[in-house]
Amino acid sequence: MSIHDIPVHTLSGEPSSLGSLAGKALLVVNVASKCGLTPQYRGLERLQERYGDAGFSVVGFPCNQFGGQEPGTAEEIETFCSTTYGVTFPLFEKIEVNGPSRHPLYAELTRTSDVDGAAGDVQWNFEKFLITPTGEVAARFRPATEPEDEAVVKAIESVLP
């Protein structure tokens, strides 16, 4: 099964998949509204604005597994992201990225190693996975890596359609 085929739900609860974004480079990020890294939404949105017309999209998956930092409802998350950070990229359902209830998407993503060769569990909010337009995982960036870090930008540019 391709990453594009894994069932997900939109933030409003509608059945979906990343297949609706097939043909684009994607930066899949587990996000949270009450985290010290939450200001990374600004950089993620700037990436969306910079590369959105070139076949790229950030894709956010809210997650409450790290310190309970995403406690809100879907409506609260959407309002927070749009009014506080002007988020225009798609947000999907709140999911678990680690543990026995790990979402199948993250079961696949976490098989990918980071630059140090470490795969496995997501470390914290705002871990980033770059997906090629054909659905392959191209890179993994740990939470402390800023969205506009040179390594992230170069990786995105290398997989644009």
C-alpha positions in Angstrom: 0.0 0.0 0.0 1.3 3.4 -0.9 1.4 6.3 1.5 -1.2 8.0 -0.8 -3.6 5.1 -0.2 -3.6 5.0 3.6 -7.1 6.2 4.8 -7.1 9.4 6.9 -9.8 11.8 7.8 -9.9 15.6 7.2 -10.0 17.8 10.3 -13.7 18.0 9.8 -14.0 14.2 9.9 -14.5 13.4 6.3 -12.9 10.3 4.9 -9.8 11.1 2.8 -6.3 10.1 1.9 -3.1 11.8 0.9 -4.0 10.5 -2.6 -5.9 13.8 -3.0 -2.4 15.4 -3.0 -0.6 12.8 -5.2 1.7 14.4 -7.6 2.8 17.0 -5.1 5.8 16.9 -2.7 4.4 16.8 0.8 5.9 17.8 4.2 3.9 15.7 6.7 4.1 17.2 10.2 2.6 16.2 13.6 1.5 19.6 15.0 0.3 20.9 18.3 -1.2 24.2 19.4 0.3 24.5 22.9 3.9 23.5 22.4 7.1 25.4 22.6 7.6 24.6 19.0 4.2 25.8 17.9 5.7 29.0 16.3 7.1 26.6 13.7 3.6 27.0 12.1 5.0 30.4 10.8 7.8 28.7 8.9 5.5 25.9 7.7 3.1 28.4 6.3 6.0 30.4 4.6 7.0 27.1 2.9 3.4 26.6 1.8 3.4 30.1 0.3 6.8 29.8 -1.3 6.4 26.4 -2.9 2.6 25.8 -3.0 2.3 26.8 -6.7 5.3 24.6 -7.6 3.6 21.4 -6.6 4.2 21.3 -2.8 2.0 21.2 0.3 2.5 21.0 4.0 0.2 18.5 5.6 -0.6 18.8 9.3 -1.7 16.1 11.7 -2.6 17.4 15.1 -1.4 15.1 17.9 -2.0 15.2 21.7 0.6 12.5 22.7 3.3 14.9 23.8 2.5 16.6 27.0 -1.2 17.0 26.1 -0.2 19.9 24.0 -3.1 19.5 21.4 -6.1 19.2 23.6 -8.6 21.1 21.4 -11.5 19.9 19.3 -11.2 20.0 15.5 -13.0 23.3 15.4 -10.7 24.8 18.1 -7.6 23.6 16.2 -8.8 25.0 12.9 -9.6 28.4 14.5 -6.3 28.6 16.3 -4.3 27.7 13.3 -6.1 30.1 10.9 -6.3 33.1 13.2 -3.0 32.8 15.0 -0.7 31.6 12.2 -2.8 32.1 9.0 -2.5 28.4 8.1 -3.7 27.7 4.7 -2.3 24.1 4.3 -4.5 21.1 4.9 -5.0 19.8 8.4 -6.2 16.3 9.0 -7.7 14.5 12.0 -6.0 14.4 15.4 -4.1 11.1 15.5 -1.5 9.2 17.5 1.9 8.9 16.0 3.5 6.5 18.5 2.5 3.5 20.5 -0.1 0.7 20.1 -2.7 3.1 18.6 -0.2 4.7 16.1 -2.0 5.7 13.0 -1.1 3.5 9.9 0.3 6.5 8.1 2.8 7.0 11.0 3.5 3.3 11.2 4.9 3.7 7.6 6.6 7.1 8.1 8.5 6.1 11.3 10.2 3.3 9.4 12.3 6.1 7.7 15.6 7.1 9.3 16.7 10.6 10.1 20.0 12.1 9.0 21.7 10.2 11.9 20.3 6.9 10.7 17.7 6.6 13.5 14.3 5.4 12.7 11.4 4.6 15.1 9.2 6.7 17.2 8.5 10.3 16.6 10.4 12.3 19.3 8.0 15.2 19.8 5.6 17.6 18.1 6.7 19.1 14.7 8.7 16.1 13.4 8.7 16.4 9.6 8.6 13.8 6.9 9.2 14.8 3.2 7.2 12.7 0.7 7.9 12.7 -3.0 5.2 13.3 -5.6 5.1 9.5 -6.1 4.5 8.8 -2.4 8.1 7.8 -1.3 9.5 9.1 2.0 12.5 11.2 0.9 13.6 12.6 4.2 12.9 12.9 8.0 13.6 15.9 10.1 13.4 15.9 13.9 11.3 18.4 15.8 14.1 20.9 16.6 14.8 21.4 12.8 13.1 24.6 11.8 10.9 24.3 8.7 13.0 26.8 6.8 16.3 25.2 7.7 18.6 25.0 4.7 18.5 21.2 4.7 14.7 21.1 4.7 14.5 23.7 1.9 17.1 21.9 -0.3 15.3 18.6 0.3 12.0 20.1 -0.7 13.5 21.7 -3.8 15.1 18.4 -4.8 11.7 16.6 -5.0 9.4 19.2 -6.5 7.6 17.9 -9.5 
